[in-house]
Amino acid sequence: MSCPTHDVPSPRRIAELEASTGIDPDALTRLQTDPAVSFTDAYADPNIIDCGRAHCREQGG
């Protein structure tokens, strides 16, 4: 059973991964300052969203 909140890569997660792996150290800053990116996509952190699914709470997602 997949979760549309936690099992789908968000723009923020992708940017954080690119920055942490060194692919693009400025990815998160670039995402947050891009006028074409919505505020929600730039700042929403799926890790702190409670979707209500027990599986996600157990996984810490």
GIUR-V681743 format. One record per residue. N is the residue number from 1. PSI is psi in degrees with one decimal (none if undefined). OMEGA is omega as a letter, one per 30 degrees, with the letter a starting at -180 (NA if undefined). NEAR is the number of other ideal C-beta (glycine too) atoms within 12 Angstrom. Layout:
# GIUR-V681743
N:PSI:OMEGA:NEAR / N:PSI:OMEGA:NEAR
This chain:
# GIUR-V681743
1:119.0:a:11 / 2:156.6:a:12 / 3:125.6:a:20 / 4:-15.3:l:15 / 5:-44.1:a:24 / 6:-17.9:a:27 / 7:9.4:l:17 / 8:129.1:a:18 / 9:125.3:l:16 / 10:155.6:l:28 / 11:-37.2:a:27 / 12:-44.5:l:30 / 13:-40.7:l:26 / 14:-45.4:l:23 / 15:-40.8:l:30 / 16:-40.1:l:26 / 17:-43.5:l:19 / 18:-40.4:a:21 / 19:-43.4:a:20 / 20:-26.5:l:14 / 21:-6.3:l:12 / 22:2.1:l:10 / 23:-45.0:l:14 / 24:91.6:a:17 / 25:-24.6:a:15 / 26:15.8:a:15 / 27:-43.7:a:25 / 28:-43.1:l:27 / 29:-43.2:l:17 / 30:-40.8:l:20 / 31:-44.5:a:29 / 32:-18.5:a:22 / 33:-2.2:a:15 / 34:118.9:a:17 / 35:-19.0:a:10 / 36:-11.2:a:11 / 37:133.9:a:22 / 38:155.9:l:15 / 39:-42.3:a:15 / 40:-45.1:l:15 / 41:-35.5:a:22 / 42:-33.0:a:25 / 43:-14.1:a:19 / 44:129.1:l:23 / 45:103.0:a:20 / 46:-21.9:a:27 / 47:-22.5:a:18 / 48:4.6:l:15 / 49:128.3:l:21 / 50:104.8:a:16 / 51:-10.5:l:21 / 52:-3.1:a:12 / 53:130.6:a:18 / 54:-38.5:a:12 / 55:-42.8:a:16 / 56:-38.0:l:22 / 57:-38.6:l:16 / 58:-34.7:a:10 / 59:-12.4:a:16 / 60:15.0:a:11 / 61:none:NA:23
